[in-house]
Amino acid sequence: EQKDYSDFYSSFQDTSGFIPGKPQEILDSADWFLYSTRRNLLDIAPLFEHFYPALSEGFYAVRQREKEELNRFSGKVKVDPKQVDPRLNRGLVVSSSRLELIAFCPYLYFLKYILKIKLPKEMIEDPGVWLDPSEKGILFHQIFEKFYKKLKEISLTGTFISPSYTKRWRILEEIALSQLEQKRKRLAPPNNLVYQHESKEILDSCRFFLHCEELGRIKAVELSLPGGKSISFQGKIDRIDKLDENTYRIIDYKTGAPYGFSRSKYFQNGKQIQHALYALSLKKILSKAGISAFPKIQKAGYYFPTLPGQGRQYFYGEERRNQVLEIIDLLLDIVAQGNFAMIQKADDFMCADYRDILEQNQVMEVSGKNAKKYDKEPALDNLRRLQERYE
């Protein structure tokens, strides 16, 4: 007699699935939930909230993010302006890319500069390396901070001792060696040879730092804003051409393709302000250094000398340059008010590192066909001003 699988299945007297079919098959609370839900015996939402409060809060957050408003789940955050606003916290030195990121997407700025979220580093063991660039940067920051605190400590009231190399090197060296030893205890080097090599490199960098401080090299430029406050701005100008006695041109090299660049769009609604900031800063530097009493930065812009860029150039004159200071006030007001709206799609290439987080939020459009939905959202007012006035 021939038999098939149907005969095999029918030979079982009692079968049980993952979801209990009878009350007597329930073994724990998970089984009870499955059994009750399958038979619609009761509304399990209150019990779900009782047993799994964290998950219930997550579902609530999802519902709040879907609302057409900026709330605490989608980017409306209570911040301390004295900590996050560079106009009030003068210890924050800003770059053009940092300011441009606020205009690009305030929520992305929030993740990167307020929460300081970074991609987890890939751990690669290298027997010839002790500190990676990030660890070295942290170490230098700690050394220099402690050095200036020490100078302040030994200065007379109302004065500040200058960072002279001949007089203050021993203080800096002592701090550096102490910090190196502490770092060594927390993070063991591969071997003593590597430790000695990197320690020498760090001490040499500290010597160079102190020489630079003694010479008074410019680390940041102070820019006065229309609102009455100032910021400290820092950047690196790739190239300065001297066109005649007091006339200059700034060129910033770009290696990619000129996506989004346009000669007719001077500021790109705040997303392209580097050229104006560099020009204003260079003017102050040349005047302060006595190189030119009345410098004129005729043009400032971007040059794409690689194959993807096809040698394209985008230069901008002086006519609207000072408006960048108004833009900075608007951008920093967004930060100070905690209005971190997500205005870019998560699949934008600039959002790649944060895509998993950004995908949880609804995009709030400031311009385009869907912008009307958010017309009455006051948190977007400054972004709308950027769209209307500063193309």
LOFI-709262 format. One record per residue (C-alpha): residue number from 0; x, y negated, z negated. Coordinates in nm, 2 decimals. Last residue first. Layout:
+-----+--------+--------+--------+
: pos :      X :      Y :      Z :
+-----+--------+--------+--------+
: NUM :      X :      Y :      Z :
...
+-----+--------+--------+--------+
This chain:
+-----+--------+--------+--------+
: pos :      X :      Y :      Z :
+-----+--------+--------+--------+
: 390 :   1.87 :  -8.26 :   0.23 :
: 389 :   1.86 :  -8.46 :  -0.09 :
: 388 :   1.53 :  -8.63 :  -0.14 :
: 387 :   1.24 :  -8.39 :  -0.09 :
: 386 :   1.40 :  -8.05 :  -0.16 :
: 385 :   1.60 :  -8.18 :  -0.46 :
: 384 :   1.29 :  -8.35 :  -0.59 :
: 383 :   1.11 :  -8.02 :  -0.57 :
: 382 :   1.38 :  -7.85 :  -0.77 :
: 381 :   1.34 :  -8.12 :  -1.03 :
: 380 :   0.97 :  -8.07 :  -1.05 :
: 379 :   0.98 :  -7.68 :  -1.08 :
: 378 :   0.92 :  -7.66 :  -1.45 :
: 377 :   0.61 :  -7.88 :  -1.41 :
: 376 :   0.42 :  -7.59 :  -1.24 :
: 375 :   0.12 :  -7.76 :  -1.07 :
: 374 :   0.24 :  -7.71 :  -0.71 :
: 373 :   0.33 :  -7.34 :  -0.78 :
: 372 :   0.08 :  -7.17 :  -0.56 :
: 371 :   0.14 :  -7.44 :  -0.30 :
: 370 :   0.49 :  -7.31 :  -0.24 :
: 369 :   0.36 :  -7.00 :  -0.05 :
: 368 :   0.39 :  -7.15 :   0.30 :
: 367 :   0.74 :  -7.30 :   0.25 :
: 366 :   0.92 :  -7.49 :  -0.02 :
: 365 :   0.96 :  -7.44 :  -0.40 :
: 364 :   0.88 :  -7.06 :  -0.39 :
: 363 :   0.87 :  -6.88 :  -0.72 :
: 362 :   1.00 :  -6.53 :  -0.66 :
: 361 :   0.84 :  -6.27 :  -0.89 :
: 360 :   1.08 :  -6.10 :  -1.13 :
: 359 :   1.19 :  -5.74 :  -1.19 :
: 358 :   1.40 :  -5.73 :  -0.87 :
: 357 :   1.63 :  -6.00 :  -1.02 :
: 356 :   1.76 :  -5.75 :  -1.28 :
: 355 :   1.86 :  -5.47 :  -1.03 :
: 354 :   1.98 :  -5.73 :  -0.78 :
: 353 :   2.23 :  -5.89 :  -1.01 :
: 352 :   2.56 :  -5.82 :  -0.83 :
: 351 :   2.39 :  -5.86 :  -0.49 :
: 350 :   2.23 :  -6.20 :  -0.56 :
: 349 :   2.46 :  -6.39 :  -0.32 :
: 348 :   2.37 :  -6.15 :  -0.04 :
: 347 :   2.00 :  -6.23 :  -0.07 :
: 346 :   1.81 :  -5.91 :  -0.15 :
: 345 :   1.68 :  -6.04 :  -0.48 :
: 344 :   1.48 :  -6.31 :  -0.31 :
: 343 :   1.57 :  -6.66 :  -0.43 :
: 342 :   1.36 :  -6.91 :  -0.64 :
: 341 :   1.39 :  -6.74 :  -0.98 :
: 340 :   1.31 :  -7.02 :  -1.22 :
: 339 :   1.55 :  -7.11 :  -1.50 :
: 338 :   1.38 :  -7.40 :  -1.66 :
: 337 :   1.57 :  -7.42 :  -2.00 :
: 336 :   1.52 :  -7.80 :  -2.03 :
: 335 :   1.90 :  -7.86 :  -2.05 :
: 334 :   1.96 :  -7.63 :  -1.75 :
: 333 :   1.71 :  -7.80 :  -1.52 :
: 332 :   1.83 :  -8.14 :  -1.65 :
: 331 :   2.18 :  -8.04 :  -1.54 :
: 330 :   2.06 :  -8.00 :  -1.18 :
: 329 :   1.88 :  -8.33 :  -1.18 :
: 328 :   2.18 :  -8.52 :  -1.33 :
: 327 :   2.41 :  -8.35 :  -1.08 :
: 326 :   2.19 :  -8.45 :  -0.79 :
: 325 :   2.20 :  -8.82 :  -0.90 :
: 324 :   2.59 :  -8.79 :  -0.90 :
: 323 :   2.58 :  -8.64 :  -0.55 :
: 322 :   2.40 :  -8.96 :  -0.43 :
: 321 :   2.75 :  -9.12 :  -0.44 :
: 320 :   2.84 :  -8.95 :  -0.11 :
: 319 :   2.55 :  -9.07 :   0.10 :
: 318 :   2.74 :  -9.29 :   0.36 :
: 317 :   3.09 :  -9.17 :   0.29 :
: 316 :   3.13 :  -8.93 :   0.58 :
: 315 :   3.07 :  -8.55 :   0.61 :
: 314 :   3.27 :  -8.29 :   0.80 :
: 313 :   3.17 :  -7.95 :   0.92 :
: 312 :   3.43 :  -7.76 :   1.12 :
: 311 :   3.40 :  -7.44 :   1.32 :
: 310 :   3.71 :  -7.23 :   1.40 :
: 309 :   3.51 :  -6.93 :   1.51 :
: 308 :   3.39 :  -6.87 :   1.15 :
: 307 :   3.39 :  -6.49 :   1.18 :
: 306 :   3.73 :  -6.50 :   1.36 :
: 305 :   3.90 :  -6.71 :   1.10 :
: 304 :   3.96 :  -7.09 :   1.08 :
: 303 :   3.63 :  -7.20 :   0.92 :
: 302 :   3.69 :  -7.56 :   0.81 :
: 301 :   3.48 :  -7.74 :   0.55 :
: 300 :   3.42 :  -8.11 :   0.46 :
: 299 :   3.54 :  -8.44 :   0.35 :
: 298 :   3.56 :  -8.76 :   0.56 :
: 297 :   3.69 :  -9.11 :   0.52 :
: 296 :   3.82 :  -9.08 :   0.17 :
: 295 :   3.92 :  -9.45 :   0.12 :
: 294 :   4.18 :  -9.53 :  -0.15 :
: 293 :   4.19 :  -9.88 :  -0.30 :
: 292 :   4.50 :  -9.89 :  -0.53 :
: 291 :   4.67 :  -9.60 :  -0.37 :
: 290 :   4.93 :  -9.37 :  -0.52 :
: 289 :   4.90 :  -9.54 :  -0.86 :
: 288 :   4.82 :  -9.20 :  -1.03 :
: 287 :   4.49 :  -9.34 :  -1.16 :
: 286 :   4.39 :  -9.46 :  -0.81 :
: 285 :   4.48 :  -9.14 :  -0.64 :
: 284 :   4.30 :  -8.93 :  -0.90 :
: 283 :   3.98 :  -9.14 :  -0.90 :
: 282 :   3.96 :  -9.12 :  -0.52 :
: 281 :   4.03 :  -8.75 :  -0.53 :
: 280 :   3.74 :  -8.69 :  -0.76 :
: 279 :   3.49 :  -8.88 :  -0.55 :
: 278 :   3.60 :  -8.69 :  -0.24 :
: 277 :   3.60 :  -8.35 :  -0.42 :
: 276 :   3.25 :  -8.41 :  -0.55 :
: 275 :   3.12 :  -8.51 :  -0.21 :
: 274 :   3.27 :  -8.21 :  -0.03 :
: 273 :   3.15 :  -7.97 :  -0.31 :
: 272 :   2.79 :  -8.07 :  -0.29 :
: 271 :   2.63 :  -7.79 :  -0.08 :
: 270 :   2.35 :  -7.62 :  -0.26 :
: 269 :   2.20 :  -7.95 :  -0.39 :
: 268 :   1.92 :  -7.97 :  -0.14 :
: 267 :   2.16 :  -7.88 :   0.15 :
: 266 :   2.37 :  -8.18 :   0.06 :
: 265 :   2.44 :  -8.35 :   0.39 :
: 264 :   2.22 :  -8.16 :   0.62 :
: 263 :   2.28 :  -8.28 :   0.97 :
: 262 :   2.62 :  -8.13 :   1.00 :
: 261 :   2.48 :  -7.79 :   0.91 :
: 260 :   2.61 :  -7.50 :   0.71 :
: 259 :   2.37 :  -7.21 :   0.62 :
: 258 :   2.60 :  -6.93 :   0.74 :
: 257 :   2.94 :  -7.06 :   0.84 :
: 256 :   3.09 :  -6.71 :   0.87 :
: 255 :   3.36 :  -6.62 :   0.61 :
: 254 :   3.71 :  -6.74 :   0.53 :
: 253 :   3.64 :  -7.10 :   0.43 :
: 252 :   3.91 :  -7.37 :   0.41 :
: 251 :   3.83 :  -7.70 :   0.23 :
: 250 :   3.95 :  -8.01 :   0.41 :
: 249 :   3.97 :  -8.35 :   0.26 :
: 248 :   4.05 :  -8.66 :   0.47 :
: 247 :   4.24 :  -8.97 :   0.36 :
: 246 :   4.27 :  -9.34 :   0.42 :
: 245 :   4.49 :  -9.58 :   0.23 :
: 244 :   4.80 :  -9.62 :   0.45 :
: 243 :   4.68 :  -9.41 :   0.74 :
: 242 :   4.52 :  -9.06 :   0.80 :
: 241 :   4.67 :  -8.89 :   0.50 :
: 240 :   4.53 :  -8.53 :   0.52 :
: 239 :   4.44 :  -8.35 :   0.20 :
: 238 :   4.42 :  -7.97 :   0.20 :
: 237 :   4.29 :  -7.69 :  -0.02 :
: 236 :   4.14 :  -7.91 :  -0.30 :
: 235 :   4.11 :  -7.71 :  -0.62 :
: 234 :   3.83 :  -7.79 :  -0.86 :
: 233 :   3.75 :  -7.93 :  -1.20 :
: 232 :   3.48 :  -8.17 :  -1.32 :
: 231 :   3.43 :  -8.30 :  -1.68 :
: 230 :   3.09 :  -8.46 :  -1.71 :
: 229 :   2.96 :  -8.80 :  -1.80 :
: 228 :   2.64 :  -8.96 :  -1.95 :
: 227 :   2.45 :  -9.28 :  -1.86 :
: 226 :   2.18 :  -9.12 :  -1.65 :
: 225 :   2.35 :  -9.24 :  -1.33 :
: 224 :   2.65 :  -9.00 :  -1.40 :
: 223 :   3.01 :  -9.09 :  -1.48 :
: 222 :   3.26 :  -8.83 :  -1.35 :
: 221 :   3.56 :  -8.73 :  -1.56 :
: 220 :   3.82 :  -8.55 :  -1.37 :
: 219 :   3.97 :  -8.22 :  -1.50 :
: 218 :   4.31 :  -8.07 :  -1.55 :
: 217 :   4.52 :  -8.37 :  -1.44 :
: 216 :   4.89 :  -8.32 :  -1.52 :
: 215 :   5.01 :  -8.50 :  -1.83 :
: 214 :   5.38 :  -8.43 :  -1.79 :
: 213 :   5.38 :  -8.28 :  -2.14 :
: 212 :   5.08 :  -8.07 :  -2.06 :
: 211 :   5.25 :  -7.93 :  -1.75 :
: 210 :   5.57 :  -7.85 :  -1.95 :
: 209 :   5.35 :  -7.68 :  -2.21 :
: 208 :   5.17 :  -7.47 :  -1.95 :
: 207 :   5.50 :  -7.37 :  -1.79 :
: 206 :   5.63 :  -7.25 :  -2.13 :
: 205 :   5.31 :  -7.06 :  -2.19 :
: 204 :   5.34 :  -6.89 :  -1.85 :
: 203 :   5.69 :  -6.78 :  -1.94 :
: 202 :   5.56 :  -6.64 :  -2.27 :
: 201 :   5.29 :  -6.45 :  -2.07 :
: 200 :   5.54 :  -6.30 :  -1.83 :
: 199 :   5.78 :  -6.21 :  -2.11 :
: 198 :   5.49 :  -6.03 :  -2.29 :
: 197 :   5.40 :  -5.85 :  -1.96 :
: 196 :   5.75 :  -5.71 :  -1.92 :
: 195 :   5.79 :  -5.62 :  -2.29 :
: 194 :   5.46 :  -5.44 :  -2.30 :
: 193 :   5.53 :  -5.25 :  -1.98 :
: 192 :   5.86 :  -5.13 :  -2.12 :
: 191 :   5.70 :  -5.03 :  -2.45 :
: 190 :   5.45 :  -4.79 :  -2.29 :
: 189 :   5.10 :  -4.77 :  -2.16 :
: 188 :   5.00 :  -5.07 :  -2.37 :
: 187 :   4.76 :  -5.02 :  -2.67 :
: 186 :   4.46 :  -5.24 :  -2.69 :
: 185 :   4.35 :  -5.35 :  -3.03 :
: 184 :   4.69 :  -5.33 :  -3.20 :
: 183 :   4.86 :  -5.47 :  -2.88 :
: 182 :   4.61 :  -5.76 :  -2.87 :
: 181 :   4.71 :  -5.86 :  -3.23 :
: 180 :   5.08 :  -5.84 :  -3.14 :
: 179 :   5.02 :  -6.06 :  -2.83 :
: 178 :   4.82 :  -6.31 :  -3.04 :
: 177 :   5.11 :  -6.34 :  -3.29 :
: 176 :   5.37 :  -6.38 :  -3.01 :
: 175 :   5.16 :  -6.65 :  -2.84 :
: 174 :   5.10 :  -6.84 :  -3.17 :
: 173 :   5.47 :  -6.83 :  -3.26 :
: 172 :   5.57 :  -6.94 :  -2.91 :
: 171 :   5.32 :  -7.23 :  -2.92 :
: 170 :   5.46 :  -7.36 :  -3.25 :
: 169 :   5.82 :  -7.31 :  -3.13 :
: 168 :   5.75 :  -7.50 :  -2.81 :
: 167 :   5.62 :  -7.81 :  -3.00 :
: 166 :   5.92 :  -8.04 :  -3.04 :
: 165 :   6.11 :  -7.98 :  -2.71 :
: 164 :   5.80 :  -7.92 :  -2.51 :
: 163 :   5.61 :  -8.22 :  -2.63 :
: 162 :   5.23 :  -8.16 :  -2.67 :
: 161 :   5.15 :  -8.51 :  -2.81 :
: 160 :   5.05 :  -8.53 :  -3.18 :
: 159 :   4.70 :  -8.67 :  -3.22 :
: 158 :   4.60 :  -8.97 :  -3.43 :
: 157 :   4.31 :  -9.08 :  -3.65 :
: 156 :   4.42 :  -8.88 :  -3.95 :
: 155 :   4.78 :  -8.77 :  -3.91 :
: 154 :   4.84 :  -8.47 :  -3.68 :
: 153 :   4.93 :  -8.13 :  -3.83 :
: 152 :   4.58 :  -7.99 :  -3.80 :
: 151 :   4.52 :  -8.14 :  -3.46 :
: 150 :   4.84 :  -7.98 :  -3.33 :
: 149 :   4.73 :  -7.64 :  -3.48 :
: 148 :   4.39 :  -7.67 :  -3.31 :
: 147 :   4.57 :  -7.74 :  -2.99 :
: 146 :   4.78 :  -7.43 :  -3.02 :
: 145 :   4.49 :  -7.21 :  -3.13 :
: 144 :   4.29 :  -7.30 :  -2.82 :
: 143 :   4.60 :  -7.25 :  -2.59 :
: 142 :   4.66 :  -6.90 :  -2.73 :
: 141 :   4.29 :  -6.79 :  -2.73 :
: 140 :   4.25 :  -6.91 :  -2.37 :
: 139 :   4.57 :  -6.73 :  -2.26 :
: 138 :   4.44 :  -6.41 :  -2.42 :
: 137 :   4.10 :  -6.43 :  -2.25 :
: 136 :   4.27 :  -6.49 :  -1.91 :
: 135 :   4.50 :  -6.20 :  -1.96 :
: 134 :   4.21 :  -5.97 :  -2.04 :
: 133 :   4.04 :  -6.08 :  -1.72 :
: 132 :   4.35 :  -6.04 :  -1.51 :
: 131 :   4.41 :  -5.68 :  -1.63 :
: 130 :   4.64 :  -5.63 :  -1.93 :
: 129 :   4.87 :  -5.33 :  -1.97 :
: 128 :   4.97 :  -5.23 :  -1.61 :
: 127 :   5.24 :  -4.98 :  -1.50 :
: 126 :   5.06 :  -4.67 :  -1.60 :
: 125 :   4.75 :  -4.78 :  -1.40 :
: 124 :   4.42 :  -4.62 :  -1.52 :
: 123 :   4.13 :  -4.76 :  -1.33 :
: 122 :   3.82 :  -4.84 :  -1.53 :
: 121 :   3.56 :  -5.00 :  -1.31 :
: 120 :   3.44 :  -5.31 :  -1.48 :
: 119 :   3.08 :  -5.34 :  -1.57 :
: 118 :   2.92 :  -5.62 :  -1.36 :
: 117 :   2.89 :  -5.94 :  -1.55 :
: 116 :   2.62 :  -6.10 :  -1.77 :
: 115 :   2.73 :  -6.43 :  -1.92 :
: 114 :   2.38 :  -6.49 :  -2.08 :
: 113 :   2.41 :  -6.86 :  -2.01 :
: 112 :   2.65 :  -6.87 :  -1.72 :
: 111 :   2.58 :  -6.56 :  -1.50 :
: 110 :   2.22 :  -6.47 :  -1.60 :
: 109 :   2.10 :  -6.82 :  -1.63 :
: 108 :   2.27 :  -6.93 :  -1.31 :
: 107 :   2.08 :  -6.65 :  -1.13 :
: 106 :   1.76 :  -6.78 :  -1.28 :
: 105 :   1.84 :  -7.13 :  -1.16 :
: 104 :   1.87 :  -7.01 :  -0.80 :
: 103 :   2.05 :  -7.20 :  -0.52 :
: 102 :   2.03 :  -7.54 :  -0.69 :
: 101 :   2.18 :  -7.40 :  -1.02 :
: 100 :   2.44 :  -7.21 :  -0.81 :
:  99 :   2.56 :  -7.54 :  -0.66 :
:  98 :   2.66 :  -7.67 :  -1.00 :
:  97 :   2.88 :  -7.36 :  -1.07 :
:  96 :   3.03 :  -7.37 :  -0.72 :
:  95 :   3.12 :  -7.73 :  -0.76 :
:  94 :   3.31 :  -7.66 :  -1.09 :
:  93 :   3.22 :  -7.75 :  -1.44 :
:  92 :   3.43 :  -7.81 :  -1.75 :
:  91 :   3.23 :  -7.72 :  -2.06 :
:  90 :   3.41 :  -7.86 :  -2.37 :
:  89 :   3.22 :  -8.18 :  -2.31 :
:  88 :   2.91 :  -8.02 :  -2.46 :
:  87 :   2.66 :  -8.31 :  -2.41 :
:  86 :   2.69 :  -8.38 :  -2.04 :
:  85 :   2.80 :  -8.01 :  -1.99 :
:  84 :   2.46 :  -7.90 :  -2.10 :
:  83 :   2.46 :  -7.54 :  -2.25 :
:  82 :   2.56 :  -7.59 :  -2.61 :
:  81 :   2.43 :  -7.94 :  -2.70 :
:  80 :   2.13 :  -7.86 :  -2.48 :
:  79 :   2.03 :  -7.57 :  -2.72 :
:  78 :   1.81 :  -7.34 :  -2.51 :
:  77 :   1.45 :  -7.22 :  -2.53 :
:  76 :   1.40 :  -7.02 :  -2.21 :
:  75 :   1.14 :  -7.04 :  -1.93 :
:  74 :   1.28 :  -6.78 :  -1.69 :
:  73 :   1.03 :  -6.51 :  -1.60 :
:  72 :   0.94 :  -6.36 :  -1.94 :
:  71 :   0.95 :  -6.69 :  -2.13 :
:  70 :   0.70 :  -6.84 :  -1.89 :
:  69 :   0.72 :  -7.00 :  -1.54 :
:  68 :   0.38 :  -6.96 :  -1.38 :
:  67 :   0.21 :  -6.76 :  -1.11 :
:  66 :   0.17 :  -6.46 :  -1.33 :
:  65 :   0.34 :  -6.13 :  -1.23 :
:  64 :   0.62 :  -6.19 :  -1.49 :
:  63 :   0.36 :  -6.18 :  -1.77 :
:  62 :   0.23 :  -5.83 :  -1.65 :
:  61 :   0.58 :  -5.70 :  -1.64 :
:  60 :   0.65 :  -5.83 :  -1.99 :
:  59 :   0.34 :  -5.65 :  -2.13 :
:  58 :   0.45 :  -5.33 :  -1.97 :
:  57 :   0.79 :  -5.37 :  -2.15 :
:  56 :   0.62 :  -5.45 :  -2.48 :
:  55 :   0.43 :  -5.12 :  -2.45 :
:  54 :   0.75 :  -4.94 :  -2.39 :
:  53 :   0.90 :  -5.08 :  -2.71 :
:  52 :   0.59 :  -5.01 :  -2.91 :
:  51 :   0.57 :  -4.63 :  -2.82 :
:  50 :   0.36 :  -4.46 :  -3.08 :
:  49 :   0.13 :  -4.75 :  -3.18 :
:  48 :   0.11 :  -4.90 :  -2.83 :
:  47 :   0.03 :  -4.56 :  -2.69 :
:  46 :  -0.24 :  -4.51 :  -2.95 :
:  45 :  -0.40 :  -4.84 :  -2.85 :
:  44 :  -0.37 :  -4.75 :  -2.48 :
:  43 :  -0.50 :  -4.39 :  -2.51 :
:  42 :  -0.86 :  -4.46 :  -2.42 :
:  41 :  -1.03 :  -4.13 :  -2.48 :
:  40 :  -1.13 :  -3.79 :  -2.34 :
:  39 :  -1.04 :  -3.87 :  -1.98 :
:  38 :  -0.97 :  -3.50 :  -1.93 :
:  37 :  -0.62 :  -3.54 :  -1.79 :
:  36 :  -0.54 :  -3.82 :  -2.03 :
:  35 :  -0.64 :  -3.62 :  -2.34 :
:  34 :  -0.43 :  -3.31 :  -2.24 :
:  33 :  -0.12 :  -3.52 :  -2.15 :
:  32 :  -0.14 :  -3.73 :  -2.47 :
:  31 :  -0.18 :  -3.42 :  -2.68 :
:  30 :   0.11 :  -3.25 :  -2.52 :
:  29 :   0.33 :  -3.55 :  -2.60 :
:  28 :   0.20 :  -3.55 :  -2.96 :
:  27 :   0.32 :  -3.19 :  -3.01 :
:  26 :   0.23 :  -2.82 :  -2.95 :
:  25 :  -0.11 :  -2.83 :  -2.77 :
:  24 :  -0.20 :  -2.49 :  -2.64 :
:  23 :  -0.49 :  -2.45 :  -2.88 :
:  22 :  -0.66 :  -2.75 :  -2.73 :
:  21 :  -0.68 :  -2.58 :  -2.39 :
:  20 :  -0.53 :  -2.65 :  -2.05 :
:  19 :  -0.21 :  -2.80 :  -2.18 :
:  18 :  -0.01 :  -2.99 :  -1.91 :
:  17 :   0.31 :  -2.82 :  -1.81 :
:  16 :   0.12 :  -2.52 :  -1.69 :
:  15 :   0.01 :  -2.20 :  -1.86 :
:  14 :  -0.10 :  -1.87 :  -1.70 :
:  13 :  -0.27 :  -1.58 :  -1.87 :
:  12 :  -0.34 :  -1.23 :  -1.72 :
:  11 :  -0.08 :  -1.25 :  -1.44 :
:  10 :  -0.15 :  -0.99 :  -1.17 :
:   9 :  -0.33 :  -1.24 :  -0.96 :
:   8 :   0.00 :  -1.42 :  -0.89 :
:   7 :   0.17 :  -1.10 :  -0.76 :
:   6 :  -0.13 :  -1.01 :  -0.56 :
:   5 :  -0.12 :  -1.35 :  -0.40 :
:   4 :   0.25 :  -1.29 :  -0.34 :
:   3 :   0.19 :  -1.01 :  -0.10 :
:   2 :   0.11 :  -0.64 :  -0.13 :
:   1 :   0.14 :  -0.34 :   0.10 :
:   0 :   0.00 :   0.00 :   0.00 :
+-----+--------+--------+--------+
